[in-house]
């Protein structure tokens, strides 16, 4: 068995990239692996000699989003075990695609509205089909980038006219990221640690500036009143862990702020059950779900999904739930768990 970890060694990788734990796992367990630069000519043919191919590609890298899925899905079609697979990632960083997918299995999601003509949106407003406040999102972006709270029809019309004309720049906002991190920093040490990552964000921002402006649609989600937090729920196989994220003062968004908590009692059983159910139905190897818990019903609703997330923040939960809702005091290292599961699948398929 031979494993390929795709990474561009000529460039400095983000500290949260999953190639680091994959490399560490392979070295500790004496597993044959090779670092392969996916951007070189002829690499698909070269990668056919590997059994397992791993690539934690970045949604803010224009090059990655241009070609990563094409490479991985081609290799998967050739019979290779890949991560992320087509089921994990065809919808990655496309909130409209995620919504279509979740609607197809009746997953617990907020009411969603998508318009591709301004006239249709205007009719919906005239017919009082939309309740305010309402959330407007661009298809792409993570960490609460490109998410707006619209309080009335006047704000929605203004936003929509822009989306159907000049469009909106979907690249991350340096001011928003900086201010969010400062607001959620509880001490000087946290501020210093986050300041050290500023060069990483600048590199990310520079790459993301290459994307086109988003235009030609309006995507809206029902606003779910909550108790001041949301949950990042991660399912890998038979294990589920979480990251609790507090909403900053004066904000409605929790993601991207960095104010985290790990009280497992804040994870409702209906959230655990629905996350496992969705992953089973859709065949995900690994999925991170953003849940908002409706404070009136205590029911969790999925607002976004993504195969990638901060595995380092997940480790701080110091445990995971099993399918029965029992807690186990063993941190869930998502990248390593994914690799272990793929190795097991590869061994079983080769028998």
Secondary structure by P-SEA (a helix, b strand, c coil): cbbbbbcccccccccccaaaaaaaaaaaaccbbbbbcccccccccccccccbbbbbcccccccccccaaaaaaaaaaaccccccccccccccccaaaaaaaaaaacccccbbbbbccaaaaaaaaaaccccccbbbbcccccccccbbbbccaaaaaaaaaaaacccccccccaaaaaaaaaaacccaaaaaaaaaaaaaaaaaaaaaccccccccbbbbbccccccccccccccccccccbbbbbbcccccccccccccccccccccaaaaaaaaaaaaaacccbbbbbccccccccbbbbccccccccaaaaaaccccccccccccccccaaaaaaaaaaaaaaaaaac
